């Protein structure tokens, strides 16, 4: 074997190994963004879910996948999730029909009504 052939084989082998290492470093192309670096975490069978608020089909995001890991059964799209954060939560007496507010709240409401009433 000539020295040129040995040298060319060594260069080709080094290039091949470098290409393998580079491809391995890039990792697989997946849409599963929540588990990057954690290969042992379970992933959903389907990357799409139905929003519990608007019934639209959406792709899982980091937020929904982390909610799934915590045990959530229903998921909301970003628009419905944001809307739920900006809408004020109802008071306990607003949830039960016919329930009355606390006495202090009733007194404050009456005082405001008395101030606004024309004389």
OpenMM code with the backbone's topology and positions (N, CA, C; nanometers):
from openmm import Vec3, app, unit

residues = "UNK UNK UNK UNK UNK UNK UNK UNK UNK UNK UNK UNK UNK UNK UNK UNK UNK UNK UNK UNK UNK UNK UNK UNK UNK UNK UNK UNK UNK UNK UNK UNK UNK UNK UNK UNK UNK UNK UNK UNK UNK UNK UNK UNK UNK UNK UNK UNK UNK UNK UNK UNK UNK UNK UNK UNK UNK UNK UNK UNK UNK UNK UNK UNK UNK UNK UNK UNK UNK UNK UNK UNK UNK UNK UNK UNK UNK UNK UNK UNK UNK UNK UNK UNK UNK UNK UNK UNK UNK UNK UNK UNK UNK UNK UNK UNK UNK UNK UNK UNK UNK UNK UNK UNK UNK UNK UNK UNK UNK UNK UNK UNK UNK UNK UNK UNK UNK UNK UNK".split()
positions = [
    Vec3(0.0834, -0.1183, 0.0000),
    Vec3(0.0000, 0.0000, 0.0000),
    Vec3(0.0873, 0.1237, 0.0000),
    Vec3(0.0419, 0.2159, -0.0793),
    Vec3(0.1211, 0.3385, -0.0910),
    Vec3(0.0840, 0.4340, 0.0233),
    Vec3(0.1762, 0.5193, 0.0602),
    Vec3(0.1486, 0.6150, 0.1685),
    Vec3(0.0329, 0.7102, 0.1335),
    Vec3(0.0165, 0.7422, 0.0025),
    Vec3(-0.0922, 0.8317, -0.0371),
    Vec3(-0.2291, 0.7668, -0.0103),
    Vec3(-0.2417, 0.6393, -0.0375),
    Vec3(-0.3666, 0.5672, -0.0166),
    Vec3(-0.4002, 0.5585, 0.1333),
    Vec3(-0.3000, 0.5331, 0.2152),
    Vec3(-0.3209, 0.5272, 0.3597),
    Vec3(-0.3647, 0.6645, 0.4124),
    Vec3(-0.2981, 0.7688, 0.3633),
    Vec3(-0.3326, 0.9051, 0.4039),
    Vec3(-0.4756, 0.9397, 0.3615),
    Vec3(-0.5148, 0.9077, 0.2410),
    Vec3(-0.6500, 0.9372, 0.1913),
    Vec3(-0.7552, 0.8599, 0.2713),
    Vec3(-0.7243, 0.7346, 0.3063),
    Vec3(-0.8174, 0.6546, 0.3858),
    Vec3(-0.8342, 0.7151, 0.5251),
    Vec3(-0.7253, 0.7599, 0.5842),
    Vec3(-0.7313, 0.8212, 0.7170),
    Vec3(-0.8132, 0.9497, 0.7140),
    Vec3(-0.7963, 1.0318, 0.6112),
    Vec3(-0.8726, 1.1570, 0.5975),
    Vec3(-1.0210, 1.1263, 0.5785),
    Vec3(-1.0523, 1.0276, 0.4942),
    Vec3(-1.1919, 0.9904, 0.4701),
    Vec3(-1.2555, 0.9371, 0.5990),
    Vec3(-1.1845, 0.8559, 0.6742),
    Vec3(-1.2361, 0.8031, 0.8011),
    Vec3(-1.2602, 0.9136, 0.9029),
    Vec3(-1.1677, 1.0084, 0.9106),
    Vec3(-1.1838, 1.1206, 1.0040),
    Vec3(-1.3038, 1.2057, 0.9655),
    Vec3(-1.3223, 1.2299, 0.8356),
    Vec3(-1.4371, 1.3075, 0.7894),
    Vec3(-1.5682, 1.2339, 0.8199),
    Vec3(-1.5698, 1.1027, 0.8004),
    Vec3(-1.6895, 1.0232, 0.8283),
    Vec3(-1.7246, 1.0279, 0.9773),
    Vec3(-1.6260, 1.0101, 1.0641),
    Vec3(-1.6500, 1.0161, 1.2081),
    Vec3(-1.6941, 1.1560, 1.2525),
    Vec3(-1.6339, 1.2569, 1.1937),
    Vec3(-1.6749, 1.3946, 1.2246),
    Vec3(-1.8200, 1.4195, 1.1848),
    Vec3(-1.8593, 1.3673, 1.0694),
    Vec3(-1.9984, 1.3810, 1.0257),
    Vec3(-2.0949, 1.3091, 1.1184),
    Vec3(-2.0571, 1.1901, 1.1653),
    Vec3(-2.1421, 1.1172, 1.2591),
    Vec3(-2.1582, 1.1928, 1.3905),
    Vec3(-2.0492, 1.2458, 1.4427),
    Vec3(-2.0566, 1.3209, 1.5677),
    Vec3(-2.1395, 1.4477, 1.5521),
    Vec3(-2.1254, 1.5138, 1.4403),
    Vec3(-2.2028, 1.6359, 1.4146),
    Vec3(-2.3518, 1.6040, 1.4053),
    Vec3(-2.3882, 1.4969, 1.3360),
    Vec3(-2.5288, 1.4583, 1.3227),
    Vec3(-2.5855, 1.4159, 1.4582),
    Vec3(-2.5076, 1.3492, 1.5378),
    Vec3(-2.5546, 1.3059, 1.6694),
    Vec3(-2.5741, 1.4246, 1.7631),
    Vec3(-2.4889, 1.5236, 1.7516),
    Vec3(-2.4989, 1.6421, 1.8359),
    Vec3(-2.6250, 1.7209, 1.8049),
    Vec3(-2.6635, 1.7262, 1.6803),
    Vec3(-2.7845, 1.7988, 1.6408),
    Vec3(-2.9088, 1.7347, 1.6989),
    Vec3(-2.9108, 1.6052, 1.7165),
    Vec3(-3.0230, 1.5350, 1.7758),
    Vec3(-3.1360, 1.5139, 1.6767),
    Vec3(-3.2363, 1.4388, 1.7182),
    Vec3(-3.3490, 1.4114, 1.6295),
    Vec3(-3.4373, 1.5336, 1.6141),
    Vec3(-3.4975, 1.5479, 1.4984),
    Vec3(-3.5904, 1.6578, 1.4722),
    Vec3(-3.7288, 1.6136, 1.5173),
    Vec3(-3.7715, 1.6618, 1.6327),
    Vec3(-3.9048, 1.6284, 1.6821),
    Vec3(-3.9792, 1.7573, 1.7143),
    Vec3(-4.1096, 1.7446, 1.7305),
    Vec3(-4.1912, 1.8592, 1.7676),
    Vec3(-4.2176, 1.8598, 1.9169),
    Vec3(-4.1574, 1.7696, 1.9868),
    Vec3(-4.1792, 1.7580, 2.1294),
    Vec3(-4.0826, 1.8511, 2.2016),
    Vec3(-4.1217, 1.9776, 2.2206),
    Vec3(-4.0311, 2.0781, 2.2724),
    Vec3(-4.0193, 2.0754, 2.4241),
    Vec3(-4.1159, 2.0179, 2.4934),
    Vec3(-4.1133, 2.0234, 2.6394),
    Vec3(-4.0104, 1.9288, 2.6991),
    Vec3(-3.9778, 1.8212, 2.6305),
    Vec3(-3.8902, 1.7205, 2.6875),
    Vec3(-3.7508, 1.7244, 2.6285),
    Vec3(-3.7080, 1.8391, 2.5824),
    Vec3(-3.5750, 1.8489, 2.5238),
    Vec3(-3.4717, 1.8179, 2.6319),
    Vec3(-3.3945, 1.7145, 2.6091),
    Vec3(-3.2931, 1.6751, 2.7051),
    Vec3(-3.3425, 1.5729, 2.8061),
    Vec3(-3.4732, 1.5510, 2.8131),
    Vec3(-3.5289, 1.4514, 2.9045),
    Vec3(-3.5972, 1.3442, 2.8205),
    Vec3(-3.5269, 1.2415, 2.7871),
    Vec3(-3.5791, 1.1391, 2.6977),
    Vec3(-3.6667, 1.0360, 2.7696),
    Vec3(-3.6581, 1.0296, 2.9032),
    Vec3(-3.7336, 0.9285, 2.9754),
    Vec3(-3.8764, 0.9723, 3.0084),
    Vec3(-3.9110, 1.1001, 2.9888),
    Vec3(-4.0452, 1.1479, 3.0207),
    Vec3(-4.1438, 1.0994, 2.9154),
    Vec3(-4.2633, 1.0553, 2.9569),
    Vec3(-4.3620, 1.0076, 2.8593),
    Vec3(-4.4182, 1.1219, 2.7768),
    Vec3(-4.4467, 1.0947, 2.6536),
    Vec3(-4.5021, 1.1955, 2.5644),
    Vec3(-4.6412, 1.1526, 2.5223),
    Vec3(-4.7253, 1.2470, 2.4835),
    Vec3(-4.8594, 1.2101, 2.4400),
    Vec3(-4.8543, 1.1330, 2.3089),
    Vec3(-4.9525, 1.0452, 2.2901),
    Vec3(-4.9578, 0.9673, 2.1668),
    Vec3(-4.9846, 1.0576, 2.0476),
    Vec3(-5.0594, 1.1657, 2.0706),
    Vec3(-5.0924, 1.2592, 1.9638),
    Vec3(-5.0387, 1.3961, 2.0037),
    Vec3(-4.9713, 1.4635, 1.9126),
    Vec3(-4.9160, 1.5947, 1.9446),
    Vec3(-5.0210, 1.7056, 1.9375),
    Vec3(-5.1438, 1.6715, 1.9003),
    Vec3(-5.2506, 1.7706, 1.8934),
    Vec3(-5.3531, 1.7424, 2.0029),
    Vec3(-5.4201, 1.8483, 2.0485),
    Vec3(-5.5232, 1.8340, 2.1505),
    Vec3(-5.6416, 1.9230, 2.1147),
    Vec3(-5.7547, 1.8964, 2.1762),
    Vec3(-5.8742, 1.9769, 2.1567),
    Vec3(-5.8882, 2.0712, 2.2750),
    Vec3(-5.9003, 2.2006, 2.2477),
    Vec3(-5.9123, 2.3011, 2.3522),
    Vec3(-6.0448, 2.2813, 2.4258),
    Vec3(-6.0406, 2.2842, 2.5593),
    Vec3(-6.1614, 2.2671, 2.6396),
    Vec3(-6.2470, 2.3931, 2.6389),
    Vec3(-6.1918, 2.5051, 2.5939),
    Vec3(-6.2680, 2.6292, 2.5924),
    Vec3(-6.3382, 2.6560, 2.4604),
    Vec3(-6.2657, 2.6387, 2.3501),
    Vec3(-6.3225, 2.6736, 2.2192),
    Vec3(-6.3352, 2.5539, 2.1261),
    Vec3(-6.2928, 2.4365, 2.1673),
    Vec3(-6.3017, 2.3115, 2.0903),
    Vec3(-6.2181, 2.3138, 1.9624),
    Vec3(-6.1162, 2.3979, 1.9563),
    Vec3(-6.0264, 2.4007, 1.8417),
    Vec3(-5.9154, 2.2981, 1.8563),
    Vec3(-5.8551, 2.2603, 1.7442),
    Vec3(-5.7436, 2.1653, 1.7444),
    Vec3(-5.6128, 2.2438, 1.7461),
    Vec3(-5.5246, 2.2118, 1.8401),
    Vec3(-5.3983, 2.2831, 1.8549),
    Vec3(-5.2856, 2.1850, 1.8828),
    Vec3(-5.1626, 2.2266, 1.8535),
    Vec3(-5.0442, 2.1468, 1.8832),
    Vec3(-5.0011, 2.1743, 2.0267),
    Vec3(-4.9598, 2.0706, 2.0975),
    Vec3(-4.9155, 2.0879, 2.2358),
    Vec3(-4.7987, 2.1857, 2.2430),
    Vec3(-4.7960, 2.2666, 2.3481),
    Vec3(-4.6862, 2.3586, 2.3744),
    Vec3(-4.6179, 2.3156, 2.5041),
    Vec3(-4.5167, 2.3860, 2.5425),
    Vec3(-4.4484, 2.3529, 2.6680),
    Vec3(-4.5441, 2.3634, 2.7858),
    Vec3(-4.6308, 2.4639, 2.7822),
    Vec3(-4.7263, 2.4833, 2.8912),
    Vec3(-4.8226, 2.3654, 2.9029),
    Vec3(-4.8788, 2.3212, 2.7906),
    Vec3(-4.9760, 2.2119, 2.7958),
    Vec3(-4.9091, 2.0782, 2.8283),
    Vec3(-4.7881, 2.0579, 2.7797),
    Vec3(-4.7183, 1.9335, 2.8122),
    Vec3(-4.6797, 1.9278, 2.9595),
    Vec3(-4.6388, 2.0414, 3.0164),
    Vec3(-4.6065, 2.0398, 3.1591),
    Vec3(-4.7336, 2.0218, 3.2417),
    Vec3(-4.8462, 2.0764, 3.1938),
    Vec3(-4.9737, 2.0533, 3.2635),
    Vec3(-5.0114, 1.9061, 3.2558),
    Vec3(-4.9844, 1.8420, 3.1439),
    Vec3(-5.0140, 1.6998, 3.1285),
    Vec3(-4.9293, 1.6169, 3.2248),
    Vec3(-4.8025, 1.6544, 3.2416),
    Vec3(-4.7154, 1.5840, 3.3353),
    Vec3(-4.7648, 1.5977, 3.4787),
    Vec3(-4.8306, 1.7107, 3.5088),
    Vec3(-4.8818, 1.7333, 3.6437),
    Vec3(-5.0175, 1.6679, 3.6653),
    Vec3(-5.0753, 1.6083, 3.5594),
    Vec3(-5.1986, 1.5333, 3.5763),
    Vec3(-5.3234, 1.5978, 3.5190),
    Vec3(-5.3111, 1.7051, 3.4439),
    Vec3(-5.4288, 1.7710, 3.3866),
    Vec3(-5.4923, 1.6816, 3.2816),
    Vec3(-5.6243, 1.6839, 3.2772),
    Vec3(-5.6987, 1.6026, 3.1805),
    Vec3(-5.7519, 1.6867, 3.0646),
    Vec3(-5.7726, 1.8161, 3.0874),
    Vec3(-5.8206, 1.9040, 2.9806),
    Vec3(-5.7211, 2.0175, 2.9624),
    Vec3(-5.7096, 2.0650, 2.8393),
    Vec3(-5.6109, 2.1666, 2.8047),
    Vec3(-5.6797, 2.2833, 2.7351),
    Vec3(-5.6209, 2.4019, 2.7472),
    Vec3(-5.6744, 2.5223, 2.6848),
    Vec3(-5.5708, 2.5811, 2.5905),
    Vec3(-5.6168, 2.6359, 2.4782),
    Vec3(-5.5260, 2.7023, 2.3843),
    Vec3(-5.4745, 2.8306, 2.4497),
    Vec3(-5.3781, 2.8958, 2.3866),
    Vec3(-5.3196, 3.0159, 2.4457),
    Vec3(-5.4226, 3.1270, 2.4613),
    Vec3(-5.5131, 3.1419, 2.3639),
    Vec3(-5.6137, 3.2483, 2.3717),
    Vec3(-5.7083, 3.2250, 2.4890),
    Vec3(-5.7598, 3.1037, 2.5041),
    Vec3(-5.8510, 3.0726, 2.6146),
    Vec3(-5.7785, 3.0792, 2.7489),
    Vec3(-5.6541, 3.0367, 2.7529),
    Vec3(-5.5752, 3.0420, 2.8764),
    Vec3(-5.5535, 3.1873, 2.9182),
    Vec3(-5.5178, 3.2732, 2.8227),
    Vec3(-5.4966, 3.4150, 2.8528),
    Vec3(-5.6268, 3.4797, 2.8975),
    Vec3(-5.7367, 3.4457, 2.8318),
    Vec3(-5.8669, 3.5010, 2.8688),
    Vec3(-5.9023, 3.4611, 3.0118),
    Vec3(-5.8724, 3.3373, 3.0501),
    Vec3(-5.9044, 3.2933, 3.1863),
    Vec3(-5.8189, 3.3660, 3.2899),
    Vec3(-5.6995, 3.4101, 3.2496),
    Vec3(-5.6144, 3.4830, 3.3434),
    Vec3(-5.6589, 3.6281, 3.3593),
    Vec3(-5.7187, 3.6870, 3.2552),
    Vec3(-5.7558, 3.8279, 3.2603),
    Vec3(-5.8972, 3.8494, 3.3142),
    Vec3(-5.9850, 3.7504, 3.3029),
    Vec3(-6.1212, 3.7632, 3.3542),
    Vec3(-6.1174, 3.7411, 3.5046),
    Vec3(-6.1791, 3.8323, 3.5831),
    Vec3(-6.1753, 3.8134, 3.7280),
    Vec3(-6.2544, 3.6898, 3.7703),
    Vec3(-6.2044, 3.6230, 3.8719),
    Vec3(-6.2712, 3.5030, 3.9208),
    Vec3(-6.3977, 3.5433, 3.9960),
    Vec3(-6.5068, 3.4665, 3.9811),
    Vec3(-6.6314, 3.5022, 4.0490),
    Vec3(-6.6203, 3.4822, 4.1998),
    Vec3(-6.6941, 3.5639, 4.2715),
    Vec3(-6.6999, 3.5516, 4.4164),
    Vec3(-6.7855, 3.4300, 4.4514),
    Vec3(-6.7676, 3.3735, 4.5700),
    Vec3(-6.8443, 3.2531, 4.6061),
    Vec3(-6.9959, 3.2735, 4.5993),
    Vec3(-7.0448, 3.3918, 4.6366),
    Vec3(-7.1894, 3.4142, 4.6331),
    Vec3(-7.2423, 3.4306, 4.4911),
    Vec3(-7.1527, 3.4548, 4.3936),
    Vec3(-7.1960, 3.4645, 4.2549),
    Vec3(-7.2127, 3.3261, 4.1928),
    Vec3(-7.1545, 3.2255, 4.2521),
    Vec3(-7.1626, 3.0909, 4.1976),
    Vec3(-7.2937, 3.0217, 4.2330),
    Vec3(-7.3504, 3.0567, 4.3498),
    Vec3(-7.4727, 2.9915, 4.3956),
    Vec3(-7.5896, 3.0866, 4.3698),
    Vec3(-7.6909, 3.0451, 4.2910),
    Vec3(-7.8044, 3.1334, 4.2668),
    Vec3(-7.8813, 3.1593, 4.3967),
    Vec3(-7.9169, 3.2839, 4.4214),
    Vec3(-7.9939, 3.3198, 4.5400),
    Vec3(-7.9094, 3.3415, 4.6641),
    Vec3(-7.7806, 3.3168, 4.6589),
    Vec3(-7.6951, 3.3363, 4.7758),
    Vec3(-7.6711, 3.4855, 4.7956),
    Vec3(-7.6572, 3.5257, 4.9204),
    Vec3(-7.6369, 3.6667, 4.9515),
    Vec3(-7.4902, 3.6916, 4.9849),
    Vec3(-7.4513, 3.8177, 4.9662),
    Vec3(-7.3157, 3.8573, 4.9999),
    Vec3(-7.3012, 3.8643, 5.1515),
    Vec3(-7.1819, 3.8890, 5.1948),
    Vec3(-7.1561, 3.9090, 5.3362),
    Vec3(-7.2245, 4.0370, 5.3805),
    Vec3(-7.2520, 4.0492, 5.5106),
    Vec3(-7.3237, 4.1663, 5.5610),
    Vec3(-7.2479, 4.2955, 5.5337),
    Vec3(-7.1154, 4.2932, 5.5489),
    Vec3(-7.0375, 4.4143, 5.5244),
    Vec3(-7.0473, 4.4556, 5.3784),
    Vec3(-7.0424, 4.3579, 5.2890),
    Vec3(-7.0536, 4.3887, 5.1474),
    Vec3(-7.1925, 4.4435, 5.1151),
    Vec3(-7.2969, 4.3886, 5.1802),
    Vec3(-7.4324, 4.4398, 5.1588),
    Vec3(-7.4442, 4.5827, 5.2082),
    Vec3(-7.3861, 4.6119, 5.3250),
    Vec3(-7.3927, 4.7461, 5.3800),
    Vec3(-7.3215, 4.8459, 5.2901),
    Vec3(-7.2064, 4.8087, 5.2360),
    Vec3(-7.1330, 4.8967, 5.1451),
    Vec3(-7.2133, 4.9211, 5.0187),
    Vec3(-7.2770, 4.8175, 4.9671),
    Vec3(-7.3580, 4.8327, 4.8464),
    Vec3(-7.4762, 4.9251, 4.8726),
    Vec3(-7.5392, 4.9124, 4.9895),
    Vec3(-7.6513, 5.0002, 5.0237),
    Vec3(-7.6050, 5.1442, 5.0380),
    Vec3(-7.4886, 5.1657, 5.0989),
    Vec3(-7.4363, 5.3013, 5.1154),
    Vec3(-7.4067, 5.3646, 4.9807),
    Vec3(-7.3512, 5.2881, 4.8906),
    Vec3(-7.3237, 5.3408, 4.7563),
    Vec3(-7.4530, 5.3744, 4.6845),
    Vec3(-7.5530, 5.2885, 4.7004),
    Vec3(-7.6819, 5.3134, 4.6356),
    Vec3(-7.7472, 5.4377, 4.6931),
    Vec3(-7.7340, 5.4565, 4.8260),
    Vec3(-7.7920, 5.5756, 4.8897),
    Vec3(-7.7238, 5.7024, 4.8403),
    Vec3(-7.5935, 5.6993, 4.8212),
    Vec3(-7.5208, 5.8163, 4.7722),
    Vec3(-7.5590, 5.8501, 4.6295),
    Vec3(-7.5853, 5.7510, 4.5490),
    Vec3(-7.6164, 5.7731, 4.4080),
    Vec3(-7.7640, 5.8067, 4.3838),
    Vec3(-7.8492, 5.7756, 4.4792),
    Vec3(-7.9926, 5.7996, 4.4621),
    Vec3(-8.0207, 5.9494, 4.4576),
    Vec3(-8.1062, 5.9908, 4.3639),
    Vec3(-8.1398, 6.1354, 4.3578),
    Vec3(-8.2295, 6.1748, 4.4757),
    Vec3(-8.2145, 6.2987, 4.5230),
    Vec3(-8.2911, 6.3451, 4.6401),
    Vec3(-8.3935, 6.4457, 4.6007),
] * unit.nanometer
topology = app.Topology()
chain = topology.addChain("A")
for resn in residues:
    res = topology.addResidue(resn, chain)
    for name in ("N", "CA", "C"):
        topology.addAtom(name, app.Element.getBySymbol(name[0]), res)
